[in-house]
Amino acid sequence: MKPRYLFLISTLSIFIAGFSNSTHAAHFRVAQIHKSQEFSKDKLEDPYLYHPSIDDGTVWRKQSDVNKNRLYGFFGTIAVFDIVGYFRLKELQYDAPTTTFHFTDFSEDLKKNKQMDKYGHIFDGYFSSHAASQAYRWSGLSAKKSIIYGSITGWLLFLQVEMADGFFEAWGFSTGDLIGNTIGAGFSALQQFYPRPLQGVRLKISYLPSEAHKNGLYSSVSSSKLDDYEGRTHWISFTIYDFLPEKWQTDYPAWLKPLAITVGQSVKGIATDLWGGEREVFIGLDVDFNKIPTGRSSFLKILKDKLNFIRLPLPAVKITPKTIWYGFYF
């Protein structure tokens, strides 16, 4: 129901534009900083860098060194995609009857869709805040400011959608959705402030159009793919390496570092009954792309970090309502 992937596209476009326009001197300084970040692994800390940090392709500064062109470009891109996203949503579902601003019934709202929409809002807040924090660091803000401003930006991006929903008869302002957005934005901040071991916990999503969507069975006002909850699986992945004691990490095989265990949830049968349906729970294998070495390329590190929001088709076991083994599940 929300423009979840527009923000990813806008953020990546800003990064790509910035790399193409950077000067040789800027590249030299970033290379120096990245080199010192590598040294920090051996406890040699650069006094200008923030620690601890996540090696996500951006520079974690202690003090801001703002590049105004990048910062204004970031704001401008958000505005453009925000407008495009609104008109796209208007096309898909905002042609429904409107009314005065109102709230949904909190208890009834929580019972719908087996809470899949609420997991979606947690993911929305997490992803948008994480991406915004990266963009602020890329624009030269200090690590602390980028985390705080990024979480606020991600939270506000979806607050406006909740406000709009408040004027439609079929929805209303959902306090539950707002709580989900807040949890996601809050976890993004915690993960960046305390990356050890929280960088080993990732919220992910996978999606294939459901049979219910293909057959037009959804009874709700919106029948877009954004509301195809039966086609989605929400995952929480745990990278094994990040949770091992330091002395174990030393001897841990490098090729196993990306290995993660993931738990997912999907639903079936809610297309025609929002308060019914059946919950499905999965356990499977996953990959932490950030643990795959790609050299010093900032672009590849940013790309890996964004791919880490998607759970790839890998082996999984459905443990409820009945056990089914999947060679590959997406």
C-alpha positions in Angstrom: 0.0 0.0 0.0 3.0 2.3 0.4 5.7 3.4 -2.1 8.3 1.1 -0.5 10.8 0.9 -3.3 10.8 4.5 -4.6 13.1 5.6 -1.9 15.6 2.9 -2.7 15.7 4.0 -6.4 16.1 7.7 -5.4 18.9 7.0 -3.0 20.8 4.8 -5.4 20.4 7.5 -8.2 21.9 10.1 -5.9 24.8 7.9 -5.0 25.5 7.2 -8.7 25.3 10.8 -9.7 27.6 11.8 -6.9 30.3 9.3 -7.8 30.3 10.5 -11.4 30.8 14.1 -10.4 33.3 13.7 -7.6 36.7 15.4 -8.0 40.1 13.6 -7.9 40.9 15.3 -4.6 37.7 14.1 -3.0 38.4 10.5 -4.2 41.9 10.8 -2.7 40.5 11.9 0.7 37.9 9.2 0.8 40.5 6.6 -0.1 42.6 7.9 2.8 39.6 7.6 5.2 38.6 4.2 4.0 42.2 3.0 4.4 42.2 4.3 8.0 38.9 2.5 8.5 40.6 -0.7 7.6 43.3 0.0 10.0 40.7 0.5 12.7 40.1 -3.2 12.6 43.6 -3.5 14.2 42.6 -1.0 16.9 44.4 1.9 15.1 41.6 4.5 15.1 41.6 7.6 12.9 40.8 10.6 15.2 38.4 12.0 12.5 36.3 8.9 12.2 33.4 7.7 14.3 33.7 4.3 16.0 32.2 1.7 16.0 30.9 1.9 12.4 29.4 -0.3 9.6 31.4 -0.7 6.4 28.5 0.3 4.2 30.4 2.4 1.6 29.9 5.7 3.4 32.3 7.7 5.6 31.4 7.7 9.3 32.8 11.1 10.4 33.0 12.5 13.9 32.4 16.0 12.6 30.2 17.1 9.7 31.9 18.1 6.4 28.8 18.9 4.3 28.7 18.7 0.5 25.8 21.1 -0.2 25.3 19.9 -3.7 24.9 16.3 -2.6 22.6 17.3 0.3 20.3 19.5 -1.8 20.3 16.8 -4.5 19.2 14.3 -1.9 16.4 16.6 -0.8 15.4 17.3 -4.3 15.3 13.6 -5.3 13.1 12.8 -2.3 10.7 15.6 -3.3 10.5 14.3 -6.9 9.9 10.7 -6.0 7.5 11.7 -3.3 5.3 13.5 -5.8 5.6 10.7 -8.4 4.9 8.1 -5.7 1.8 10.1 -4.6 0.3 10.2 -8.1 1.1 6.5 -8.6 -0.7 5.6 -5.4 -3.6 7.9 -6.4 -3.8 5.8 -9.6 -3.8 2.5 -7.7 -6.0 3.2 -4.7 -6.5 6.9 -3.9 -9.6 7.1 -6.0 -11.7 5.7 -3.1 -14.4 7.9 -1.4 -13.0 10.4 1.1 -14.4 11.7 4.4 -13.3 13.9 7.3 -10.0 12.9 9.1 -10.6 9.9 11.3 -8.7 7.0 13.1 -9.1 3.3 12.6 -10.3 1.1 15.5 -6.9 0.1 17.0 -8.0 -3.4 18.2 -9.8 -4.3 15.0 -6.9 -3.0 12.9 -4.4 -5.2 14.7 -6.5 -8.3 13.9 -6.5 -7.8 10.1 -4.2 -9.6 7.6 -2.6 -11.7 10.4 -0.5 -8.5 11.1 1.3 -8.8 7.8 0.6 -5.1 7.0 2.2 -4.2 10.4 5.3 -6.2 9.6 5.3 -4.3 6.3 5.3 -0.9 8.2 8.2 -2.0 10.4 10.1 -2.9 7.2 9.1 0.5 5.7 10.4 2.4 8.6 13.6 0.4 8.9 14.5 0.5 5.2 13.7 4.2 4.6 15.5 5.3 7.7 18.6 3.1 6.9 18.7 4.5 3.4 18.3 8.1 4.5 21.1 7.7 7.1 23.4 6.5 4.4 22.5 9.4 2.1 23.1 11.9 4.9 26.6 10.4 5.5 27.2 10.5 1.8 26.3 14.2 1.9 29.0 14.8 4.6 27.0 14.8 7.8 28.6 13.3 10.9 27.8 9.8 11.9 25.6 10.7 14.8 23.6 13.4 12.9 23.2 11.0 9.9 21.7 8.3 12.1 19.3 10.7 14.0 18.3 12.7 10.9 18.0 9.6 8.8 15.6 7.9 11.3 13.5 11.1 11.5 13.4 11.4 7.7 12.4 7.7 7.2 9.7 8.1 9.9 8.3 11.3 8.3 8.2 9.8 4.8 5.5 7.3 5.9 3.8 9.6 8.4 2.6 11.6 5.4 1.0 8.5 4.0 -0.7 7.7 7.3 -2.1 11.2 7.3 -3.4 10.8 3.8 -5.1 7.5 4.7 -6.9 9.3 7.5 -9.1 11.1 4.9 -10.3 7.9 3.2 -13.5 6.1 4.3 -11.9 2.6 3.7 -8.9 3.2 5.8 -8.4 6.0 8.3 -5.2 7.0 10.3 -3.8 3.8 11.7 -2.1 4.0 15.0 -0.8 0.5 14.5 0.8 1.5 11.2 2.5 4.4 12.9 3.8 2.2 15.7 5.2 -0.2 13.0 6.9 2.7 11.2 8.4 3.9 14.6 9.7 0.5 15.5 11.4 0.2 12.1 13.0 3.7 12.3 14.0 3.1 15.9 15.7 -0.2 15.1 17.6 1.4 12.2 19.0 3.9 14.6 19.9 1.3 17.3 21.6 -0.9 14.7 23.8 2.0 13.6 24.6 3.2 17.1 25.4 -0.3 18.3 26.5 -2.3 15.2 28.1 -5.0 17.3 26.3 -7.4 17.2 23.1 -5.6 15.8 24.6 -5.4 12.3 24.1 -9.1 12.2 20.3 -8.7 12.4 18.6 -7.7 9.1 14.9 -7.3 8.3 14.2 -8.6 4.8 11.4 -9.2 2.3 10.7 -11.6 -0.5 7.7 -11.4 -2.9 6.1 -13.4 -5.7 2.6 -12.5 -6.9 0.1 -14.8 -5.2 -2.6 -16.9 -6.8 -5.2 -14.7 -5.0 -3.8 -11.6 -6.7 -3.5 -13.3 -10.1 -7.2 -14.4 -9.8 -8.5 -11.1 -8.6 -9.7 -12.5 -5.2 -8.8 -9.6 -3.0 -11.9 -8.1 -1.4 -10.3 -4.9 -0.1 -10.5 -1.5 -1.8 -7.0 -1.8 -3.2 -6.0 -4.8 -5.3 -2.5 -3.6 -6.3 0.6 -5.7 -5.8 1.5 -3.4 -2.9 -1.4 -4.9 -0.9 -0.8 -8.5 -2.0 0.1 -9.7 1.5 -0.3 -13.4 0.5 2.6 -13.0 -2.0 4.9 -11.5 0.6 7.2 -13.1 3.2 8.8 -11.0 5.9 12.0 -12.2 7.3 14.4 -11.5 10.2 17.9 -12.8 9.5 20.7 -13.5 11.9 24.3 -13.6 10.7 26.0 -16.3 12.7 29.5 -14.7 12.6 28.3 -11.5 14.3 27.0 -13.5 17.4 30.1 -15.5 18.0 32.6 -14.7 20.8 35.7 -12.8 19.5 38.0 -15.7 20.0 35.8 -17.9 17.9 35.5 -15.2 15.1 39.3 -15.4 14.7 39.2 -19.0 13.5 35.9 -18.8 11.7 36.2 -19.7 8.0 36.0 -16.7 5.8 33.7 -18.4 3.3 31.2 -19.0 6.1 31.0 -15.4 7.2 28.0 -14.5 5.0 26.0 -17.4 6.2 22.8 -16.5 8.1 19.8 -18.2 9.6 16.4 -16.5 8.9 12.9 -16.8 10.2 10.0 -15.7 8.0 6.2 -15.3 8.1 3.7 -15.3 5.3 -0.1 -15.8 5.2 -2.7 -17.5 3.0 -6.5 -17.1 2.8 -6.8 -13.4 3.8 -7.6 -12.1 0.3 -11.3 -12.9 0.9 -11.3 -12.7 4.7 -9.1 -9.9 6.2 -9.7 -11.3 9.7 -9.3 -14.9 8.8 -6.6 -16.8 6.9 -3.7 -19.0 8.0 -0.3 -18.0 9.2 2.8 -19.7 7.7 6.2 -19.7 9.5 9.5 -20.5 7.9 13.1 -21.2 8.9 15.7 -21.1 6.3 19.2 -20.1 5.1 20.2 -16.6 4.1 23.2 -14.6 2.9 24.6 -11.4 4.5 25.9 -9.6 1.4 27.9 -7.2 3.6 30.1 -10.1 4.5 31.1 -10.8 0.9 34.4 -9.1 0.1 34.4 -6.8 -2.8 37.5 -4.6 -2.2 37.4 -0.9 -1.5 34.7 0.1 -4.0 32.2 2.3 -2.2 29.6 1.7 -4.9 29.7 -2.1 -4.5 29.5 -1.7 -0.7 26.4 0.5 -1.0 24.9 -2.0 -3.5 25.6 -4.9 -1.2 23.9 -3.1 1.7 20.8 -2.5 -0.4 20.7 -6.1 -1.6 20.7 -7.0 2.1 17.0 -6.0 2.3 16.0 -8.8 0.0 15.9 -12.5 0.9 17.2 -14.6 -2.0 15.6 -17.9 -3.1 17.3 -20.3 -0.8 16.4 -23.5 1.1 13.7 -23.1 3.7 11.4 -25.2 5.8 7.8 -24.3 6.5 7.1 -25.3 10.1 3.5 -24.3 10.4 0.7 -25.1 9.7 2.4 -28.3 8.4 6.0 -29.1 7.7 7.1 -28.7 4.1 10.8 -28.6 2.8 11.6 -26.3 0.0 14.8 -26.6 -2.1 14.4 -22.9 -2.9 11.8 -20.5 -1.4 11.3 -16.9 -2.2 
